[in-house]
C-alpha cells in the first residue's frame, strides 16, 4: 500500500476552481466603509491590481492559471498526498486517513499558493511594493518569498505578540528582503491611535490589516495583499483540493469527511471547495472546519456585516465575525486569530453545507505530538486543529466499528514554530475559551448596513 501518492509536474492544475457559481444563493454585496454602498472595481483599485479585482467578482467557474505562476508552482507543486498508515495503527481505527501536505513549499505552508499569483498580478499591473500583514508569520513569509520571485519590495506589519513569539518567521521574511514591523506601530495613523489608547497592545490581525491598508492607500506605487478571507485568495488555494481529488482517484478512494483548520478560511477553502462542488452535485461528503476556542469565529460569532479591520478602513463584508474590535489572547499559541471569516466559507456554514467545530489548544498540541511521533512531520500549530479533527473522526469510527475515509490538509510544518511546542511541553499553555461577554461587547460595535 502506498504511503505517498504523487503527481508529476505536468499535473499541476491549469485552472483554479471558482466556487461562486455553485454557491447556495446569491452573494451579499461588499460595502464601502465610507459610503456604506456596494463597492465598485474603482473603489478597490487603490488596494488591488485589476487582475485580482476581476477574480474577486468573477462568476466564471474555472479560471486559467498563468504560465508564469505555474512555473513558480513547480518549486513544490503538486504537493504529496500521504496515507497515514502509522497514525491509523496507533489509533487502532478502521478509518483510512489521508493528508494533503502543504509544508513542502519554500515558505513551509499553503500560503504561497496565493502569494505567488498575487505578486504576479501586481507585477504586471506596475506595482513596485506590497504592504501586507501577518499574524503567526506564515502569510508574511509567503508574501516575502513571492515578492522576491517577481522583484517587488515588501513591507510586513506583524502582530506584535507573534513578532516576539516567533523570531524565526521574522528572520525568514527578512531573508527574502522584506521590512518587518511589529504592529501596532508608530508608522501609521492607525497604529499610533491604538498605541495612544493601549500602549502595551499585543496587536491583532485587524490592527495589522489597518496599518497595511493605510500604507498601501497612501503610496501610489504600493498595493495591499491579504493572505486569507477574500474570494480571490480562496480561489488560488483550490489547487490543494483539485490535486487531492486526482490523487485519491489514483487509489480508488473518496473521502467521507474533508477537514481543514480555519482562521480566515484560505486553507479550509483550498482543501474543501473542490469537494463542495461535488456536494452541490449530490455527493455525500462532509466538510468540517476546525477552529480554536480562543477565537471561535464560526462557532460563536454572528453572521453579519462587519469591517475587515480594526480602524474601519477595509471594505465591509457579510461574514461570521466576533467583531472588528476583537482582541485575541496573547496565550493563544496556535495562530488562527482573525476576528472574521471568508464570506464564501461563512455563507456555506450558514447554509449548512459546512460544519464548524472549536477545539482547545492543549488538545490540539496533544494531537500534533501524536501525529508527529507516528508520521514524523512536525505540524504547524495551526495545522494541529485539523489533526485533532481527523483523530476525533477516526476514534469515532473505531467506537462505532465503521470504516470511514478521512482527508485533512496539513497546511504547513512547525519547524520555525518550536516556541509554541516549548510552551506546551513546559506546561505554560492554557486552554482558553473566549468570554461570551467580551464577544457581546465587540459585536455591539458592528456597522449599521441595510443590504
MIVO-639826 format. One line per 5 residues: number of its first residue (from 0); their letters; for each residue x, y, z of C-alpha. Coordinates in pm, 1 decimal. Layout:
! residues N
NUM = A = X:Y:Z | ... .
//
This chain:
! residues 451
0 = XXXXX = 0.0:0.0:0.0 | 136.4:338.8:-99.7 | 234.5:588.3:167.0 | 288.1:877.6:-75.4 | 57.8:941.2:-371.0 .
5 = XXXXX = 242.9:1163.9:-615.0 | 164.3:1352.8:-934.4 | 417.1:1474.6:-1190.1 | 476.8:1843.3:-1261.6 | 266.9:1808.2:-1577.5 .
10 = XXXXX = -33.4:1754.1:-1345.3 | -8.3:2093.3:-1173.7 | -361.4:2231.4:-1219.1 | -403.6:2456.5:-1522.2 | -710.8:2626.0:-1373.9 .
15 = XXXXX = -834.0:2737.4:-1033.9 | -1186.8:2642.2:-925.0 | -1419.0:2933.3:-850.3 | -1698.7:2823.9:-615.4 | -1913.5:3135.5:-667.2 .
20 = XXXXX = -2130.2:2982.9:-945.7 | -2203.5:2685.5:-717.3 | -2284.9:2882.9:-401.2 | -2623.0:2831.7:-229.5 | -2790.5:3159.4:-327.3 .
25 = XXXXX = -2651.6:3498.5:-431.4 | -2355.7:3659.4:-256.1 | -2411.7:3954.2:-23.5 | -2258.4:4277.9:-155.6 | -1924.9:4407.1:-27.8 .
30 = XXXXX = -1977.3:4751.9:123.1 | -1758.7:5063.4:106.0 | -1668.3:5166.0:465.3 | -1714.2:5536.9:386.5 | -2029.5:5548.4:172.6 .
35 = XXXXX = -2193.0:5231.0:311.2 | -2283.2:5148.7:-50.0 | -2168.0:4845.7:-253.8 | -1807.0:4881.7:-366.4 | -1716.5:4924.6:-731.3 .
40 = XXXXX = -1397.9:4800.0:-900.7 | -1270.7:5160.8:-898.6 | -1312.8:5168.8:-519.4 | -1075.6:4871.8:-487.8 | -803.6:4996.9:-724.2 .
45 = XXXXX = -606.4:5181.9:-451.4 | -566.5:4843.2:-280.5 | -554.7:4573.8:-550.1 | -447.2:4535.7:-914.8 | -727.6:4497.0:-1166.3 .
50 = XXXXX = -642.2:4132.8:-1239.1 | -721.9:4036.4:-878.2 | -1030.3:4259.3:-864.2 | -1167.3:4078.1:-1169.9 | -1110.9:3743.3:-998.9 .
55 = XXXXX = -1272.8:3868.6:-678.9 | -1605.5:3925.6:-857.4 | -1583.9:3663.9:-1132.9 | -1873.9:3424.3:-1191.1 | -1662.5:3203.5:-1418.7 .
60 = XXXXX = -1633.2:2852.0:-1270.2 | -1280.3:2779.3:-1394.8 | -1010.2:3047.9:-1420.4 | -684.7:2987.8:-1606.1 | -360.9:2985.7:-1406.2 .
65 = XXXXX = -94.7:3197.1:-1586.0 | 209.1:3004.7:-1710.7 | 437.0:3235.6:-1507.0 | 255.5:3129.8:-1189.7 | 262.8:2758.3:-1276.9 .
70 = XXXXX = 635.1:2790.7:-1342.5 | 697.0:2904.1:-982.8 | 446.2:2646.4:-852.0 | 685.7:2381.2:-990.2 | 917.5:2450.6:-695.4 .
75 = XXXXX = 679.4:2248.2:-474.3 | 363.9:2150.3:-660.2 | 197.4:1908.5:-697.8 | 212.0:1857.7:-322.4 | 214.2:1495.9:-198.8 .
80 = XXXXX = -87.9:1317.6:-56.2 | 0.3:1078.4:226.5 | -182.9:779.1:367.4 | -130.2:796.0:744.9 | -77.3:419.6:795.6 .
85 = XXXXX = 121.7:462.4:1116.7 | -127.5:701.3:1274.5 | -411.4:463.3:1186.1 | -223.0:183.5:1362.5 | -158.6:394.5:1674.1 .
90 = XXXXX = -527.8:483.3:1690.9 | -643.1:126.6:1616.9 | -906.7:268.2:1386.3 | -1076.4:108.8:1085.2 | -1071.8:454.6:924.1 .
95 = XXXXX = -841.3:536.1:636.8 | -666.2:869.6:699.7 | -516.5:1073.0:415.8 | -346.6:1409.1:446.4 | -250.5:1660.9:182.4 .
100 = XXXXX = 85.6:1805.1:287.9 | 147.3:2172.0:204.1 | 464.5:2208.7:414.7 | 696.9:2141.1:120.7 | 662.2:2493.2:-20.3 .
105 = XXXXX = 961.9:2727.7:22.9 | 776.1:2914.3:298.4 | 666.3:2589.0:463.7 | 290.4:2636.4:430.8 | -0.9:2657.5:185.8 .
110 = XXXXX = 20.9:3037.7:171.7 | 246.2:3063.7:-139.4 | -40.9:2914.9:-343.2 | -197.7:3262.2:-338.4 | 109.7:3477.3:-265.0 .
115 = XXXXX = 266.6:3381.5:-599.2 | -32.5:3481.9:-816.2 | -88.7:3796.3:-609.0 | 272.7:3902.4:-667.5 | 242.5:3814.7:-1037.6 .
120 = XXXXX = -74.0:4020.4:-1097.0 | 76.9:4313.4:-906.6 | 396.3:4293.3:-1112.0 | 217.1:4310.0:-1447.8 | -2.7:4592.0:-1311.9 .
125 = XXXXX = 305.8:4803.4:-1238.0 | 309.4:4777.2:-857.9 | 652.8:4836.5:-703.7 | 586.0:4744.5:-339.4 | 343.3:4525.8:-143.3 .
130 = XXXXX = 215.4:4621.9:202.9 | 66.4:4335.1:397.5 | 9.9:4199.1:746.5 | 82.2:3870.0:914.0 | -14.1:3703.3:1239.4 .
135 = XXXXX = 189.3:3392.7:1316.3 | 410.1:3468.0:1016.4 | 308.1:3210.2:758.0 | 149.4:3467.6:529.2 | 422.5:3726.8:574.8 .
140 = XXXXX = 694.6:3475.7:487.1 | 495.9:3351.8:184.6 | 441.7:3704.8:51.9 | 806.9:3789.9:113.3 | 909.6:3486.4:-91.5 .
145 = XXXXX = 662.3:3573.0:-367.9 | 779.9:3934.4:-389.0 | 1137.3:3808.8:-421.6 | 1029.2:3585.4:-712.3 | 880.9:3881.6:-902.9 .
150 = XXXXX = 1114.8:4163.3:-798.7 | 878.1:4355.6:-569.3 | 959.8:4529.5:-240.9 | 756.5:4411.8:59.3 | 657.1:4565.9:393.6 .
155 = XXXXX = 504.4:4331.4:651.5 | 314.6:4452.1:959.8 | 344.8:4157.2:1200.1 | 113.4:4121.3:1501.0 | 333.9:4224.8:1792.7 .
160 = XXXXX = 274.8:3918.4:2012.3 | 377.9:3693.7:1720.7 | 670.2:3922.7:1633.3 | 803.8:3848.4:1982.5 | 699.5:3481.5:1999.9 .
165 = XXXXX = 815.6:3374.7:1652.2 | 1153.6:3536.4:1577.7 | 1244.8:3285.2:1306.9 | 938.8:3370.4:1099.7 | 1060.9:3730.1:1111.5 .
170 = XXXXX = 1405.4:3609.2:1000.6 | 1252.6:3424.6:703.9 | 1080.7:3742.8:586.6 | 1398.4:3944.2:625.1 | 1598.1:3676.9:439.8 .
175 = XXXXX = 1367.7:3729.7:139.0 | 1417.0:4106.6:160.4 | 1110.3:4227.3:348.0 | 1087.7:4507.6:601.5 | 910.3:4357.5:906.1 .
180 = XXXXX = 740.1:4595.9:1151.1 | 574.5:4493.8:1480.8 | 210.4:4605.4:1486.4 | 69.4:4827.9:1624.1 | 349.8:5060.5:1516.7 .
185 = XXXXX = 418.1:5432.4:1507.2 | 447.7:5420.9:1125.9 | 76.1:5476.3:1054.6 | -212.0:5680.9:1188.2 | -397.7:5358.7:1268.3 .
190 = XXXXX = -104.9:5221.0:1467.8 | -44.4:5546.1:1655.0 | -411.5:5567.0:1751.6 | -406.9:5216.1:1900.4 | -81.3:5283.7:2089.6 .
195 = XXXXX = -220.2:5607.1:2231.5 | -515.4:5414.3:2375.7 | -337.8:5085.5:2455.7 | 40.6:5143.1:2486.2 | 102.8:4776.8:2573.1 .
200 = XXXXX = -120.3:4633.1:2297.5 | -26.7:4280.5:2183.0 | -174.7:4368.2:1846.4 | -424.4:4176.8:1634.2 | -469.0:4090.0:1270.0 .
205 = XXXXX = -739.8:4355.2:1249.4 | -492.6:4622.4:1362.1 | -215.0:4495.2:1133.9 | -456.7:4497.3:839.6 | -545.1:4859.3:918.3 .
210 = XXXXX = -177.6:4955.6:909.5 | -108.3:4772.3:583.4 | -421.4:4909.9:414.5 | -330.0:5264.4:520.4 | 25.8:5216.0:393.6 .
215 = XXXXX = -97.1:5094.5:53.2 | -368.6:5358.5:17.6 | -124.3:5643.4:87.1 | 153.4:5535.6:-152.8 | 93.1:5544.5:-528.1 .
220 = XXXXX = 340.9:5265.7:-609.7 | 211.7:5028.6:-337.9 | -73.7:4780.8:-327.7 | -215.3:4572.4:-44.6 | -213.6:4192.6:-27.6 .
225 = XXXXX = -423.8:3973.0:201.4 | -347.0:3608.3:274.1 | -695.4:3485.0:357.6 | -1068.0:3572.2:363.7 | -1106.3:3725.9:14.8 .
230 = XXXXX = -1265.3:3540.7:-277.5 | -953.7:3550.1:-495.9 | -743.9:3407.2:-212.6 | -981.6:3113.5:-168.9 | -979.2:3070.2:-547.6 .
235 = XXXXX = -599.9:3037.7:-565.7 | -591.1:2786.0:-281.0 | -817.8:2538.3:-463.8 | -508.7:2383.1:-623.5 | -490.8:2187.4:-294.4 .
240 = XXXXX = -827.8:2015.9:-328.8 | -803.3:1977.5:-708.0 | -479.2:1783.5:-672.3 | -612.6:1583.1:-375.7 | -915.1:1464.7:-575.6 .
245 = XXXXX = -692.1:1342.3:-857.1 | -455.7:1169.9:-612.9 | -737.7:995.2:-427.2 | -879.1:875.1:-757.8 | -545.8:703.1:-828.7 .
250 = XXXXX = -608.0:474.8:-527.6 | -986.0:446.8:-584.0 | -1064.9:645.9:-269.5 | -1309.2:926.0:-191.4 | -1345.5:1096.5:148.6 .
255 = XXXXX = -1643.2:1069.6:378.6 | -1517.7:1382.6:554.3 | -1280.3:1661.5:446.3 | -1116.6:1859.9:728.1 | -918.3:2183.2:737.7 .
260 = XXXXX = -811.0:2424.5:1008.8 | -994.3:2756.5:993.9 | -876.3:3107.0:1074.4 | -976.1:3336.3:790.4 | -1060.7:3048.3:557.6 .
265 = XXXXX = -782.3:3013.1:299.0 | -658.0:2667.3:398.5 | -1005.1:2530.2:457.6 | -1132.5:2668.6:126.1 | -833.6:2522.8:-54.6 .
270 = XXXXX = -896.7:2166.2:55.9 | -1277.7:2179.1:84.0 | -1414.4:2390.8:-203.3 | -1342.1:2138.4:-481.5 | -1531.4:1879.7:-273.0 .
275 = XXXXX = -1809.8:2132.2:-204.1 | -1866.2:2128.5:-580.4 | -1922.9:1752.6:-557.6 | -2153.7:1803.1:-260.2 | -2355.8:2056.6:-461.0 .
280 = XXXXX = -2396.6:1785.4:-725.4 | -2532.4:1533.0:-476.2 | -2215.2:1364.2:-345.8 | -2236.5:1257.2:20.2 | -1931.1:1422.7:174.8 .
285 = XXXXX = -1897.0:1618.4:498.8 | -1686.7:1934.9:512.3 | -1551.8:2017.6:859.3 | -1380.6:2343.5:961.1 | -1176.4:2324.9:1283.1 .
290 = XXXXX = -1111.2:2645.9:1478.8 | -971.6:2738.5:1824.5 | -1196.6:2800.6:2125.5 | -995.2:3117.9:2190.4 | -1102.3:3264.9:1853.1 .
295 = XXXXX = -1434.6:3091.1:1781.4 | -1544.3:3290.2:1476.7 | -1764.1:3027.8:1308.9 | -1899.2:2865.7:1624.8 | -1967.7:3171.6:1843.7 .
300 = XXXXX = -1962.5:3464.3:1602.1 | -2262.0:3611.2:1423.6 | -2331.6:3612.7:1050.1 | -2347.3:3986.2:989.7 | -2182.0:4270.1:800.2 .
305 = XXXXX = -1858.2:4382.3:964.8 | -1538.5:4570.7:892.8 | -1240.0:4366.5:786.2 | -1008.1:4564.9:1013.7 | -996.8:4748.3:1345.0 .
310 = XXXXX = -963.2:5103.0:1206.1 | -1262.9:5055.7:971.4 | -1061.3:5126.4:656.6 | -1108.6:4793.2:476.8 | -1434.9:4703.8:298.6 .
315 = XXXXX = -1731.3:4571.4:495.8 | -1835.9:4213.0:420.4 | -2108.6:3979.0:541.8 | -1932.1:3706.3:734.4 | -1918.0:3521.9:1061.1 .
320 = XXXXX = -1747.7:3767.5:1293.6 | -1652.3:3819.8:1656.2 | -1649.6:4196.0:1591.6 | -1370.4:4405.5:1442.7 | -1267.2:4512.7:1795.7 .
325 = XXXXX = -1194.0:4150.2:1890.0 | -857.5:4111.5:2061.7 | -723.8:3753.8:2080.9 | -546.4:3644.0:2399.7 | -167.6:3650.8:2399.3 .
330 = XXXXX = -154.8:3297.6:2542.1 | -301.6:3154.4:2221.7 | -8.2:2982.0:2050.7 | -183.3:2823.1:1753.7 | -242.8:3108.3:1510.1 .
335 = XXXXX = -591.8:3132.3:1354.2 | -655.9:3463.8:1528.6 | -866.0:3664.9:1279.9 | -1195.2:3814.1:1401.5 | -1383.2:3731.4:1080.6 .
340 = XXXXX = -1414.6:3454.6:825.7 | -1420.2:3429.5:449.5 | -1762.0:3545.3:322.4 | -1770.8:3235.1:99.7 | -1696.8:2995.8:387.7 .
345 = XXXXX = -1940.1:3191.0:607.7 | -2224.7:3155.4:359.8 | -2159.5:2781.9:330.3 | -2162.7:2743.5:710.4 | -2482.7:2946.4:734.6 .
350 = XXXXX = -2643.3:2727.8:467.4 | -2541.8:2406.9:647.3 | -2305.2:2293.4:370.7 | -2001.5:2323.8:601.2 | -1977.3:2212.2:965.2 .
355 = XXXXX = -1767.2:2402.3:1219.4 | -1612.9:2278.8:1543.6 | -1399.5:2462.5:1802.8 | -1121.8:2286.4:1992.8 | -894.3:2387.5:2280.6 .
360 = XXXXX = -522.2:2434.2:2221.4 | -384.5:2172.0:2461.4 | -585.1:1902.6:2286.1 | -456.5:2030.6:1953.4 | -93.6:2012.7:2061.8 .
365 = XXXXX = -155.4:1665.3:2205.2 | -283.8:1561.9:1862.0 | 13.8:1726.2:1688.8 | 260.2:1535.1:1907.6 | 77.7:1206.7:1847.2 .
370 = XXXXX = 79.3:1273.0:1471.6 | 448.1:1367.5:1466.9 | 551.2:1060.2:1665.0 | 360.7:840.2:1417.4 | 419.0:1017.5:1085.4 .
375 = XXXXX = 743.3:1207.8:1151.6 | 634.7:1552.8:1031.0 | 623.6:1832.0:1290.4 | 296.8:2015.8:1216.5 | 243.8:2389.6:1232.5 .
380 = XXXXX = 32.0:2480.1:1537.6 | -246.3:2593.3:1301.5 | -246.4:2253.4:1131.8 | -286.3:2079.0:1467.0 | -651.6:2183.0:1471.5 .
385 = XXXXX = -717.6:1978.8:1156.3 | -519.7:1687.0:1300.1 | -733.3:1699.5:1614.4 | -1044.1:1685.6:1397.3 | -910.4:1391.5:1194.9 .
390 = XXXXX = -812.1:1195.5:1507.2 | -1151.9:1257.2:1665.3 | -1326.4:1135.9:1348.5 | -1102.2:827.3:1338.0 | -1170.9:746.0:1704.4 .
395 = XXXXX = -1544.2:783.8:1642.7 | -1514.8:536.0:1354.9 | -1334.8:297.7:1592.0 | -1606.1:334.8:1856.7 | -1880.2:272.5:1600.2 .
400 = XXXXX = -1687.7:-6.4:1425.6 | -1736.8:162.4:1090.2 | -1499.4:215.7:803.8 | -1451.4:580.3:711.3 | -1222.7:768.6:472.6 .
405 = XXXXX = -1084.3:1090.0:620.9 | -897.3:1359.0:429.7 | -736.4:1655.0:603.4 | -499.4:1930.1:499.6 | -169.3:1951.6:683.2 .
410 = XXXXX = -131.0:2318.1:598.9 | 236.0:2354.4:696.1 | 527.6:2237.3:906.1 | 611.4:2370.2:1252.4 | 989.5:2377.2:1234.6 .
415 = XXXXX = 1005.9:2752.8:1293.5 | 723.9:2742.3:1549.8 | 900.7:2540.8:1818.1 | 849.0:2805.4:2086.4 | 481.9:2701.9:2085.9 .
420 = XXXXX = 584.3:2339.9:2143.2 | 823.5:2454.4:2416.1 | 530.6:2625.0:2586.6 | 322.9:2306.1:2556.7 | 592.2:2076.4:2697.8 .
425 = XXXXX = 669.1:2314.3:2985.6 | 302.4:2331.2:3085.1 | 269.1:2701.2:3006.3 | -17.5:2664.4:2758.9 | -367.9:2715.5:2892.8 .
430 = XXXXX = -698.4:2614.6:2742.8 | -882.0:2939.5:2693.4 | -1242.6:2990.5:2594.2 | -1307.6:3342.7:2478.2 | -1560.2:3500.7:2721.4 .
435 = XXXXX = -1914.3:3539.1:2590.4 | -1942.0:3886.6:2745.6 | -1629.4:4002.5:2557.7 | -1779.6:3876.6:2232.5 | -2108.0:4056.9:2307.4 .
440 = XXXXX = -1920.1:4380.8:2373.8 | -1725.6:4354.8:2049.9 | -2038.4:4266.7:1849.6 | -2218.1:4575.5:1982.4 | -1997.2:4786.7:1752.9 .
445 = XXXXX = -2093.4:4627.5:1420.3 | -2167.5:4872.7:1137.9 | -2528.0:4950.2:1051.0 | -2569.1:4813.0:699.5 | -2912.6:4764.5:542.9 .
450 = X = -2836.7:4531.5:249.8 .
//
